[in-house]
Amino acid sequence: MEDFKDNLGPEKMPEAASDIQLAGFFVKHIENPCSVEVERGKVVNIRPFYIREAKKALENMTNPFAIELLERKIKEYEKETE
């Protein structure tokens, strides 16, 4: 039986995903990030984490449509995290 603690933290990126699948994964999580309680009564979303990881992923992408999609989504939400 799987321990619930194994499911804590950010969702794992899909393995062997195409650029467009990876961009879709990040877009989904940037738009609707998970929230975590960092201290009693203080809940924050982890959008900044997904934005940082998306920027790293962009370095290896070659599909221009996936790159543009992800860059636009990062730009849209990056202002909120600063």
C-alpha positions, 0 to 999 in steps of 0.5 A: 500500500502506498504511503500518503507521504509519497504523494506530498510535494510537487507532481513529478514531470512526465518522463520521455514527454514531448516538448508540447506535453512538457509545456502543457504540464507546466502551463497546467501547474503555473495556472493552477498551482498546488498550495502548501502550508509552510507554517501553521495557518500560512498557506502559499502556492508553489507557482514560483517553483513551477516557473523556475522549473519551466525556465529550466525545461525551456533550455532543452526544448526545440519545438517553437510552438511549445517554447512560445506557449510556455514563455507566454505563460511564464511571462503572464504569471511571473509578475505575480511571483516577484 
